[in-house]
Amino acid sequence: MRIDLHAHSNVSDGTQPPAALVAAASAARLDIVALTDHDSTAGWAQALSAARELGVGLVPGMEISCKTPEGISVHLLSYLHDPAHPGLLEEITKSKDARLTRAERMVERLAEDYPLNWDDVSAHVAPGATVGRPHIADALVAAGIAADRNEAFASILTSHSRYFVSHYAPDPVLAVQLVRAAGGVPVFAHPVASSRGRVVAPHIFHDMIDAGLLGLEVDHRDNPPEGREWLRALAREEGLMVTGSSDYHGAGKPNLLGENTTAQEVLERIIATATGAKAFLP
């Protein structure tokens, strides 16, 4: 089976509606895809409807944006959690609200130097979507200020830019605990993706494992080869699941559906472990 456990729709920073994402998964000859929008489960229903129609398996999930006490970004994938769990929902809502305020402040700063306003950014945000820097990047591209998202992030929207504004994100240990409390399966997304910025020290991995982390996303284009070897060794040592995924964003990134995949037995273990939500398997 071809299984891709990390993909985004326009409910967060992907470019396709959830149904179109599932259709793209079908066209890419995936048997199963996971919808993992940032800090949101709003696309689950639409994706499930499309999955049933097209005969594509669907794993409902989410990608939680976290931050360590040292300020290092950590992304945590949550599979098959209860989307109505009070503790997790409260934390996600807090993050989404902070993202919106942060985006508005960044646009205010950008408007001092570029012909850009909030309406320009809003035009690229689907109703109810989690707002993020990718939407600002899309507005910069539409205005001819940047060639594409990659250029926008490498210059204007980098965390070292004067336009950058930080936002609240939960500690990854807390996020792991909340996902487990919600009956979900937490997997550390692209854990050693040094090209994205600083990566966490080994003790953070162990803190997350102690809190209930169950897997590592090893096969991801942003994890360097030596990092993947280290992750596999850690997974063997700690009995963690190993996943592989595309981190697909539609036209928002060059990542292709199915460029990395997860073994069937790993998905079976995820499904057997989760108690919060059900996967759709045609």
Residue, then its C-alpha position, 0 to 999 in steps of 0.5 A: m500500500r502507498i500511504d502518505l501521512h502528512a498533507h495540507s489543504n487550504v484549511s491551513d497553508g495548502t492551496q487546495p480545498p480538502a476534497a481536491l487534496v483527496a482527489a490529488a491523492s487518488a491521482a497520485r495513486l495513494d491508497i491512504v492519505a492523512l489530512t494534517d492541517h496546522d492547528s485545525t480539524a475543520g477540513w476533516a468532514q469535506a475530506l472524508s466525503a471525498a475519500r468515500e466518493l473516490g475510494v481513498g483511505l483517509v487518516p484524520g489528523m492535525e499538525i500542531s505548531c509548538k515552541t520549546p522554552e529556548g524558542i525552537s519551533v517544533h511541529l507535532l503530528s497528531y493522528l486520530h485524536d478526538p477533535a472536541h477534546p476540551g484541553l487540546l481544543e483550548e490550546i489549539t484555539k489559543s494558538k490560532d488566535a495568536r497566529l491571526t494577531r501575529a499575521e496582522r502585526m506583520v502585515e502592518r510592518l510590511a505595509e510601511d515598506y510595501p504596497l500590501n494591506w490586510d485585504d490582500v492577505s485575506a484574499h488568500v485565506a480560505p474561510g475559517a483557515t488557520v492564518g500563517r506566514p504562507h498566506i502573507a507570502d502568497a499576497l507578496v507573490a500576487a503583488g509581484i514583490a516576491a517570485d514565489r513562497n520560497e523567495a518570500f520566506a528566504s528574505i522578507l518573511t524570514s525569522h531574522s527579518r524586521y517584519f517578523v513577529s513571534h506568536y504563542a505556541p504550546d511547549p511540545v511536551l504539553a502538546v504530546q500530553l494533550v494529544r494522548a489525552a485526546g486519544g490521538v497518536p503523536v508523531f514528531a514531524h521532520p524532527v531534524a530539518s536543519s534547513r528550516g532553522r534550529v533543531v532541538a537537542p536530544h534531551i527534548f526528544h527524550d522529554m517528549i518520549d517521556a510525555g508519550l511521544l509514539g513516533l518520528e517522521v523520519d522519511h521527509r525531504d527536509n531531514p538530512p541523511e545523517g539525521r535520518e540514521w540518528l532518528r532510526a537508531l533512536a526509534r529502535e532504542e525507544g520502540l517508536m514508530v517510524t513514518g514517511s510523508s510528503d508534507y504536501h502543500g499543493a502549489g505552495k511547496p514543491n513536495l509531491l504526494g507520495e514522495n515518501t511513504t509509511a509502511q502498512e504495519v506502522l499505519e495499522r499500529i497507529i490505528a490500533t493505538a488511537t481511541g479518539a477518532k476513526a480512520f476511513l479505510p475503503 
